[in-house]
Amino acid sequence: MYGKNFMIHNNVNVMQNFMEYVKNSYAENFVKSMLFCFAAPTIKGLKAGCLINFRRDSSDEDLRKIWKLNADKWLKPLGLNWLLLNDKTGVRNALVLIYRRELLERALCCNGACKILANEGYPLNDVEGCLKCLKKKFCDGCPHKVGLFLSYPPYDVMCFMKNKKCENLLERGYWKVYGNVKRAKRAFRKYKLAEYDAAREILGQIN
């Protein structure tokens, strides 16, 4: 029986090996590998969406073009959708929201999310309208409401919007936690394990 510390150490090694592998991969494989690793929580149905910025600072590769050419081929068989949030000319990185529509509808239609979205001018009970509004708001920077599209608890999103200095912060991980710490830690653990498993599977395919 492996101990907890061994498992943590092993998972960290897996992610280090994965990042080293993708760093040296050709462009299309880089994008595909990053997608299947860091969108794993959404692929496995654990959260509504994942936000990934596909970029390599040391490269002149047009990763946005590669994404557009391959995204549907990779995601449609999994029942996933995507939204490019930085669709500007002259940009080579791809900032993408990968989402599972039925989970996104559930996340955006709860009472807490609706209250936040309504106050920010998002159309209620209209996922497509909310996605269009989100993309428009990204033109002015990253809106904090994007957390609702990623299954962050509305209470934590609201607290962060009101308190950007992080006063009364109880925990941090995939998001800043002001409310239910136990629930957040369970979610963090599930998301991280999904990423570890995906990274391990990708590395296993090259050995």
KOLMARVO-412593 format. One record per residue (C-alpha): residue number from 1; residue in one letter; y, x negated, z. Coordinates in Angstrom, 1 decimal. Last residue first. Layout:
SITE|NUM|A|Y|X|Z
...
//
This chain:
SITE|207|N|4.9|-6.6|-24.0
SITE|206|I|7.6|-4.9|-25.9
SITE|205|Q|6.5|-1.3|-25.1
SITE|204|G|6.2|-2.2|-21.4
SITE|203|L|9.9|-3.0|-21.3
SITE|202|I|10.8|0.5|-22.5
SITE|201|E|8.4|2.1|-19.9
SITE|200|R|9.8|0.0|-17.0
SITE|199|A|13.4|1.0|-18.0
SITE|198|A|12.4|4.6|-18.1
SITE|197|D|10.7|4.5|-14.7
SITE|196|Y|13.7|2.7|-13.2
SITE|195|E|16.1|5.3|-14.7
SITE|194|A|14.1|8.2|-13.4
SITE|193|L|13.8|6.4|-10.0
SITE|192|K|17.6|6.2|-9.9
SITE|191|Y|18.2|9.8|-10.7
SITE|190|K|15.6|11.0|-8.1
SITE|189|R|17.1|8.7|-5.4
SITE|188|F|20.7|9.8|-6.1
SITE|187|A|19.6|13.4|-5.9
SITE|186|R|17.9|13.0|-2.5
SITE|185|K|21.0|11.1|-1.3
SITE|184|A|23.3|13.9|-2.4
SITE|183|R|21.2|16.5|-0.7
SITE|182|K|21.3|14.5|2.6
SITE|181|V|25.0|13.9|2.3
SITE|180|N|26.1|17.5|1.9
SITE|179|G|29.9|17.4|1.7
SITE|178|Y|32.3|14.7|0.9
SITE|177|V|30.2|12.6|-1.5
SITE|176|K|31.7|10.3|-4.1
SITE|175|W|29.5|10.4|-7.3
SITE|174|Y|26.5|8.6|-8.7
SITE|173|G|26.5|6.8|-5.4
SITE|172|R|29.0|7.2|-2.6
SITE|171|E|28.7|8.5|1.0
SITE|170|L|30.8|10.3|3.6
SITE|169|L|34.4|10.0|2.2
SITE|168|N|36.9|11.4|4.7
SITE|167|E|39.7|9.6|2.9
SITE|166|C|38.7|8.6|-0.7
SITE|165|K|42.2|7.7|-1.8
SITE|164|K|41.7|10.2|-4.6
SITE|163|N|41.9|13.1|-2.2
SITE|162|K|42.6|16.4|-3.9
SITE|161|M|40.5|15.7|-7.1
SITE|160|F|37.9|14.0|-4.9
SITE|159|C|37.6|17.0|-2.7
SITE|158|M|37.2|19.4|-5.7
SITE|157|V|34.5|17.3|-7.3
SITE|156|D|32.6|17.0|-3.9
SITE|155|Y|32.8|20.8|-3.5
SITE|154|P|31.8|21.4|-7.1
SITE|153|P|28.5|19.4|-6.5
SITE|152|Y|28.0|16.9|-9.3
SITE|151|S|25.8|18.3|-12.0
SITE|150|L|27.1|16.0|-14.8
SITE|149|F|29.3|18.6|-16.5
SITE|148|L|30.9|19.3|-13.1
SITE|147|G|31.7|15.6|-12.8
SITE|146|V|33.7|15.8|-16.0
SITE|145|K|36.3|17.7|-13.9
SITE|144|H|37.7|14.3|-12.9
SITE|143|P|39.3|14.0|-16.3
SITE|142|C|38.8|10.5|-18.0
SITE|141|G|41.9|9.6|-19.9
SITE|140|D|44.5|11.5|-22.0
SITE|139|C|42.3|12.0|-25.0
SITE|138|F|39.5|12.9|-22.6
SITE|137|K|41.3|16.2|-22.1
SITE|136|K|40.6|17.2|-25.7
SITE|135|K|36.9|16.4|-25.2
SITE|134|L|36.7|18.5|-22.1
SITE|133|C|38.4|21.5|-23.7
SITE|132|K|35.9|21.4|-26.6
SITE|131|L|33.0|21.2|-24.1
SITE|130|C|34.5|24.1|-22.1
SITE|129|G|34.8|26.2|-25.2
SITE|128|E|31.2|25.5|-26.1
SITE|127|V|30.1|26.4|-22.6
SITE|126|D|32.0|29.7|-22.5
SITE|125|N|31.5|31.6|-19.2
SITE|124|L|35.0|30.6|-18.2
SITE|123|P|37.5|29.0|-20.6
SITE|122|Y|38.9|25.7|-19.1
SITE|121|G|42.6|25.8|-18.1
SITE|120|E|42.4|23.5|-15.1
SITE|119|N|42.6|26.3|-12.5
SITE|118|A|39.8|28.1|-14.3
SITE|117|L|37.6|25.0|-14.3
SITE|116|I|37.9|24.5|-10.6
SITE|115|K|37.2|28.1|-9.7
SITE|114|C|34.4|28.3|-12.2
SITE|113|A|32.7|25.3|-10.8
SITE|112|G|32.6|26.7|-7.3
SITE|111|N|31.4|30.1|-8.4
SITE|110|C|28.5|28.8|-10.5
SITE|109|C|28.9|29.1|-14.3
SITE|108|L|29.5|25.4|-15.2
SITE|107|A|26.3|24.1|-13.6
SITE|106|R|24.1|26.9|-14.9
SITE|105|E|25.4|26.6|-18.4
SITE|104|L|24.9|22.8|-18.3
SITE|103|L|21.3|23.3|-17.2
SITE|102|E|20.6|25.5|-20.2
SITE|101|R|22.4|23.1|-22.5
SITE|100|R|20.7|19.9|-21.6
SITE|99|Y|23.4|17.2|-22.0
SITE|98|I|24.3|13.8|-23.4
SITE|97|L|28.1|13.2|-23.0
SITE|96|V|29.0|10.2|-25.2
SITE|95|L|31.5|7.4|-25.2
SITE|94|A|30.7|5.5|-28.3
SITE|93|N|32.2|2.0|-28.9
SITE|92|R|33.6|0.9|-32.2
SITE|91|V|37.0|2.6|-32.2
SITE|90|G|39.2|2.2|-35.3
SITE|89|T|39.5|6.0|-35.9
SITE|88|K|39.1|8.2|-32.8
SITE|87|D|36.1|10.3|-31.7
SITE|86|N|36.2|9.2|-28.1
SITE|85|L|34.3|12.1|-26.4
SITE|84|L|31.2|12.3|-28.7
SITE|83|L|29.3|15.3|-27.5
SITE|82|W|25.5|15.5|-27.3
SITE|81|N|22.6|17.9|-27.2
SITE|80|L|19.1|17.7|-25.8
SITE|79|G|15.9|19.6|-26.6
SITE|78|L|13.9|16.4|-26.5
SITE|77|P|13.0|16.5|-30.2
SITE|76|K|16.7|17.0|-30.8
SITE|75|L|17.7|13.8|-29.0
SITE|74|W|16.6|10.8|-30.9
SITE|73|K|16.9|12.1|-34.5
SITE|72|D|20.1|13.8|-33.6
SITE|71|A|21.6|10.6|-32.2
SITE|70|N|20.7|8.3|-35.0
SITE|69|L|23.5|8.1|-37.6
SITE|68|K|26.2|9.1|-35.2
SITE|67|W|25.1|6.5|-32.6
SITE|66|I|25.0|3.7|-35.2
SITE|65|K|28.5|4.6|-36.3
SITE|64|R|29.7|4.6|-32.7
SITE|63|L|28.0|1.2|-32.1
SITE|62|D|30.0|-0.5|-34.8
SITE|61|E|29.0|-4.0|-34.1
SITE|60|D|31.7|-6.5|-33.5
SITE|59|S|30.0|-7.9|-30.4
SITE|58|S|31.0|-9.6|-27.2
SITE|57|D|32.3|-6.5|-25.5
SITE|56|R|29.1|-4.5|-26.1
SITE|55|R|29.6|-0.8|-25.9
SITE|54|F|27.7|2.5|-25.5
SITE|53|N|29.6|4.4|-22.9
SITE|52|I|27.2|6.9|-21.3
SITE|51|L|27.9|10.2|-19.5
SITE|50|C|24.8|12.1|-18.4
SITE|49|G|24.3|15.8|-18.3
SITE|48|A|22.8|18.8|-16.6
SITE|47|K|20.7|17.0|-14.0
SITE|46|L|17.1|16.5|-13.1
SITE|45|G|15.7|17.8|-16.4
SITE|44|K|13.7|14.7|-17.3
SITE|43|I|15.9|13.9|-20.3
SITE|42|T|18.9|14.5|-18.0
SITE|41|P|17.8|12.0|-15.4
SITE|40|A|16.6|9.6|-18.2
SITE|39|A|20.1|9.4|-19.8
SITE|38|F|20.5|5.9|-18.5
SITE|37|C|17.2|4.6|-19.7
SITE|36|F|16.6|6.5|-23.0
SITE|35|L|20.2|6.0|-24.1
SITE|34|M|20.4|2.4|-23.2
SITE|33|S|17.3|1.7|-25.2
SITE|32|K|18.5|3.6|-28.2
SITE|31|V|21.9|1.9|-28.3
SITE|30|F|20.5|-1.6|-27.9
SITE|29|N|17.7|-0.9|-30.4
SITE|28|E|20.3|0.1|-33.0
SITE|27|A|22.4|-3.0|-32.3
SITE|26|Y|19.8|-5.8|-32.2
SITE|25|S|18.6|-6.6|-28.8
SITE|24|N|19.8|-9.6|-26.7
SITE|23|K|21.7|-7.6|-24.1
SITE|22|V|19.0|-5.0|-24.2
SITE|21|Y|16.4|-7.4|-22.8
SITE|20|E|18.7|-8.9|-20.2
SITE|19|M|19.6|-5.4|-19.0
SITE|18|F|15.9|-4.4|-18.8
SITE|17|N|14.9|-7.6|-16.9
SITE|16|Q|17.6|-6.9|-14.3
SITE|15|M|16.6|-3.3|-14.1
SITE|14|V|12.9|-4.2|-13.6
SITE|13|N|13.9|-6.8|-11.0
SITE|12|V|15.8|-4.2|-9.0
SITE|11|N|12.8|-1.9|-9.2
SITE|10|N|10.5|-4.6|-7.8
SITE|9|H|12.9|-5.3|-4.9
SITE|8|I|13.1|-1.7|-4.0
SITE|7|M|9.3|-1.3|-4.2
SITE|6|F|8.8|-4.4|-2.0
SITE|5|N|11.3|-3.2|0.6
SITE|4|K|9.5|0.2|0.8
SITE|3|G|6.2|-1.4|1.4
SITE|2|Y|3.3|-1.5|-1.1
SITE|1|M|0.0|0.0|0.0
//
